[in-house]
Amino acid sequence: EFWGNLTDWAQASLFGALALVFFAAGRSLLDTVEPALQRLSGVLWALSVISLGGALYVLFDPILGYDVDTTWTLLGAVTAVAGGLMLRRSESVAQHLVFFAAVMTTLMSLLQTGAEPEVFVFGFATWGIGFVWLLVTRAGVLRPPAAGVVLGAVTMLVGAQIAAVEGSTVTFGVLLGVATAALFATAGIVMRERLAIILGGVGIFWFVPQAMFHFFGETFGGMFGLFVSGIAIVALAIWFSRHKEAL
C-alpha cells in the first residue's frame, strides 16, 4: 500500500537490502550436508539475484532515466554476472533458472537495440541460444545438467515456434521445429537418455501437426498430422518401455 509513496532511492535501497539478506541467508546454508537445506540455499541465492535486478531496474530507469533497451541490457548483464558466480557455488536448479533468465534478458535486449528486428530474427536467435546452452551444459560447464538440458531444448523448440509464427519464414520455422524434435528423439534413443526422448516426443506432438496443416491444409493436414505424431509417440513409448532399465 505504501510502495508508491516511497522515493525511488528508498525503493532501490529496499531491493538492495533484500538482495543482501537473501545472499547472507543462502551463504549460511551453503556448506550444509542436508540436501533440503542445500536446495533452500539455492532458492535464497536466486531470490538475491532477483532482488538485485529490482534494485538495478529502479536505479537505471526512474533514477538515471535510461531508455528501456539500455535499462534491460545493463540489468541483465549485471544479474547474469552475479547469478553466474553464485551458480558456480550453489549449482541449484533455481539459480540455474535465474542465470538463464538473466542471460536471455541481456541478449534479447541487445538484439532490440536500434531498429526493431523482425519476429523471425527473435525466433532464430532464441533457437541459437538454446542450442549453445545445450552444448555448454553437455560439456559440463553448467550444472545441474538436467536443468540445462531442459532449458536448452525447450528454448530451441520455442525459438522454432517463434520463427514459424508469421512472414516468409513460416515454412523454415516449422521444418526447424520438426527437425529439432526428431533430433532430440533420435539422440535420446541412441544415447539412451530418457530426458531427450521425452523432449523429442513433446516436440513431435507439437510440430508435426503444424507441418501437416501448413503443407496440406486444414482438412487433411490436421488429421494426418495427429495420426503421424500419434504413431511417433506410441513408437517412442514402446521403445522406452522395453529399454527403460537401461536409461
Solvent accessible surface area in square Angstrom, and as a share of the most:
residue,aa,sasa,rsa
1,E,196,0.88
2,F,149,0.62
3,W,114,0.40
4,G,70,0.67
5,N,122,0.63
6,L,64,0.32
7,T,94,0.55
8,D,56,0.29
9,W,157,0.55
10,A,34,0.26
11,Q,23,0.10
12,A,11,0.08
13,S,71,0.46
14,L,88,0.44
15,F,57,0.24
16,G,23,0.22
17,A,48,0.37
18,L,83,0.41
19,A,10,0.08
20,L,129,0.64
21,V,93,0.54
22,F,47,0.19
23,F,81,0.34
24,A,61,0.47
25,A,37,0.29
26,G,0,0.00
27,R,95,0.35
28,S,88,0.57
29,L,41,0.21
30,L,23,0.12
31,D,102,0.53
32,T,34,0.20
33,V,139,0.80
34,E,82,0.37
35,P,73,0.46
36,A,49,0.38
37,L,66,0.33
38,Q,83,0.37
39,R,151,0.55
40,L,79,0.39
41,S,1,0.01
42,G,0,0.00
43,V,66,0.38
44,L,25,0.13
45,W,6,0.02
46,A,6,0.05
47,L,66,0.33
48,S,4,0.03
49,V,2,0.01
50,I,103,0.52
51,S,9,0.06
52,L,48,0.24
53,G,9,0.08
54,G,16,0.15
55,A,13,0.10
56,L,20,0.10
57,Y,83,0.32
58,V,10,0.06
59,L,47,0.23
60,F,22,0.09
61,D,50,0.26
62,P,68,0.43
63,I,39,0.20
64,L,88,0.44
65,G,56,0.54
66,Y,89,0.34
67,D,89,0.46
68,V,106,0.61
69,D,43,0.22
70,T,51,0.29
71,T,2,0.01
72,W,100,0.35
73,T,22,0.13
74,L,67,0.33
75,L,17,0.09
76,G,0,0.00
77,A,37,0.29
78,V,60,0.34
79,T,7,0.04
80,A,15,0.12
81,V,99,0.57
82,A,19,0.15
83,G,0,0.00
84,G,15,0.14
85,L,123,0.61
86,M,23,0.10
87,L,4,0.02
88,R,157,0.57
89,R,129,0.47
90,S,23,0.15
91,E,77,0.35
92,S,15,0.10
93,V,83,0.48
94,A,26,0.20
95,Q,0,0.00
96,H,0,0.00
97,L,85,0.42
98,V,23,0.13
99,F,32,0.13
100,F,25,0.10
101,A,54,0.42
102,A,8,0.06
103,V,30,0.17
104,M,32,0.14
105,T,37,0.21
106,T,19,0.11
107,L,71,0.35
108,M,33,0.15
109,S,8,0.05
110,L,97,0.48
111,L,58,0.29
112,Q,61,0.27
113,T,85,0.49
114,G,68,0.65
115,A,93,0.72
116,E,124,0.56
117,P,32,0.20
118,E,111,0.50
119,V,59,0.34
120,F,69,0.29
121,V,45,0.26
122,F,37,0.15
123,G,0,0.00
124,F,65,0.27
125,A,29,0.22
126,T,8,0.05
127,W,58,0.20
128,G,25,0.24
129,I,23,0.12
130,G,0,0.00
131,F,75,0.31
132,V,85,0.49
133,W,17,0.06
134,L,27,0.14
135,L,93,0.46
136,V,47,0.27
137,T,3,0.02
138,R,128,0.47
139,A,79,0.61
140,G,43,0.41
141,V,77,0.44
142,L,17,0.08
143,R,110,0.40
144,P,30,0.19
145,P,62,0.39
146,A,59,0.45
147,A,11,0.09
148,G,0,0.00
149,V,18,0.10
150,V,54,0.31
151,L,27,0.13
152,G,0,0.00
153,A,1,0.01
154,V,65,0.37
155,T,11,0.07
156,M,1,0.00
157,L,19,0.09
158,V,69,0.40
159,G,0,0.00
160,A,0,0.00
161,Q,45,0.20
162,I,49,0.25
163,A,0,0.00
164,A,9,0.07
165,V,89,0.51
166,E,95,0.43
167,G,62,0.59
168,S,115,0.74
169,T,20,0.12
170,V,31,0.18
171,T,53,0.31
172,F,115,0.48
173,G,0,0.00
174,V,3,0.02
175,L,87,0.43
176,L,30,0.15
177,G,0,0.00
178,V,43,0.24
179,A,59,0.46
180,T,3,0.02
181,A,0,0.00
182,A,44,0.34
183,L,100,0.50
184,F,11,0.05
185,A,7,0.06
186,T,76,0.44
187,A,26,0.20
188,G,0,0.00
189,I,57,0.29
190,V,112,0.64
191,M,94,0.42
192,R,107,0.39
193,E,50,0.23
194,R,115,0.42
195,L,54,0.27
196,A,11,0.09
197,I,7,0.04
198,I,92,0.47
199,L,16,0.08
200,G,0,0.00
201,G,8,0.08
202,V,89,0.51
203,G,0,0.00
204,I,19,0.10
205,F,115,0.48
206,W,143,0.50
207,F,1,0.00
208,V,15,0.09
209,P,15,0.09
210,Q,45,0.20
211,A,6,0.05
212,M,31,0.14
213,F,93,0.39
214,H,77,0.35
215,F,91,0.38
216,F,113,0.47
217,G,32,0.31
218,E,143,0.64
219,T,126,0.73
220,F,116,0.48
221,G,0,0.00
222,G,5,0.05
223,M,142,0.63
224,F,78,0.33
225,G,0,0.00
226,L,95,0.47
227,F,127,0.53
228,V,51,0.29
229,S,0,0.00
230,G,26,0.25
231,I,96,0.49
232,A,27,0.21
233,I,57,0.29
234,V,84,0.48
235,A,55,0.43
236,L,18,0.09
237,A,56,0.43
238,I,84,0.42
239,W,48,0.17
240,F,55,0.23
241,S,64,0.41
242,R,190,0.69
243,H,56,0.25
244,K,100,0.42
245,E,159,0.71
246,A,61,0.47
247,L,48,0.24
